[in-house]
């Protein structure tokens, strides 16, 4: 049975009271009768749930009794909806005017596109009351950028916006903070009942999904006219210098560093292939050694993160076999993104 909704907007909250009003107000301005909003709350205790119930009772609200984190919660939302398209949105993102319309128009027009995203800039709040939004011209993300050594960043992250990313086109994939998907594309990469990998659960999940969609022959489309703003707690940088990368890692909590490092290896276990690995081994080895040494002396849990990843090796390899069996693009075709060749 076909869904009566063309678009479902999925938002996962966890103690998101600071951000949720601006996020939902921006969403509400763009809603039409063919759209629905599904909010999954992960046991917030800061008033998020009663605020949503009072101000937006028309939105669907699922209340979990514990924090199931990003991946499992978005999988819940996907199972509870059946729309043709899905907008995955963080509660600390504010959509610009016509963002949703642009995404729907493009995905309806181009059947080869799995996902649509735009130029996301950063914002902050007034220091006094954390209520008034203060926009900036600092770029948060213009899509994902994966380098030959498999270091992944948000394209343009931390740069001042001078229009340098104002050309629309294909990208490797998108940050999970703000991206619209074609549901049939997500279904094509589903493993058992998971679109987002529950073993990864948070951090690098967007890279993993983008990689799997690329292997299945889908394209990701970037449109700079679709502008959103993101209050990013962990501010990445797109620069390649070791100093800036190290500075970015120091800004993370130990727990964030742990899971980001662990999940980096889980994503490689699932998506890397020998045909590409041996070609880029030198670049990857240099990067991995630098990263391991830095994390060992500054973040401590790097060894534990690697051991945790090794523990999950059998499960990741089972998933890798499924990805390889179903793939419509070879690993070498996808590798073009990592060495600067757009296909």
Secondary structure as GFF3:
##gff-version 3
##sequence-region A 1 343
A	DSSP	beta_strand	7	13	.	.	.	ID=ss1
A	DSSP	alpha_helix	17	28	.	.	.	ID=ss2
A	DSSP	beta_strand	35	42	.	.	.	ID=ss3
A	DSSP	alpha_helix	48	55	.	.	.	ID=ss4
A	DSSP	beta_strand	60	64	.	.	.	ID=ss5
A	DSSP	alpha_helix	69	80	.	.	.	ID=ss6
A	DSSP	beta_strand	85	90	.	.	.	ID=ss7
A	DSSP	beta_strand	93	95	.	.	.	ID=ss8
A	DSSP	alpha_helix	99	109	.	.	.	ID=ss9
A	DSSP	beta_strand	113	125	.	.	.	ID=ss10
A	DSSP	beta_strand	133	141	.	.	.	ID=ss11
A	DSSP	beta_strand	144	146	.	.	.	ID=ss12
A	DSSP	beta_strand	152	154	.	.	.	ID=ss13
A	DSSP	beta_strand	169	171	.	.	.	ID=ss14
A	DSSP	beta_strand	178	182	.	.	.	ID=ss15
A	DSSP	alpha_helix	183	188	.	.	.	ID=ss16
A	DSSP	alpha_helix	205	215	.	.	.	ID=ss17
A	DSSP	beta_strand	219	230	.	.	.	ID=ss18
A	DSSP	alpha_helix	242	250	.	.	.	ID=ss19
A	DSSP	alpha_helix	254	271	.	.	.	ID=ss20
A	DSSP	alpha_helix	274	298	.	.	.	ID=ss21
A	DSSP	alpha_helix	302	311	.	.	.	ID=ss22
A	DSSP	alpha_helix	313	326	.	.	.	ID=ss23
A	DSSP	alpha_helix	331	335	.	.	.	ID=ss24
A	DSSP	three_ten_helix	336	339	.	.	.	ID=ss25
###
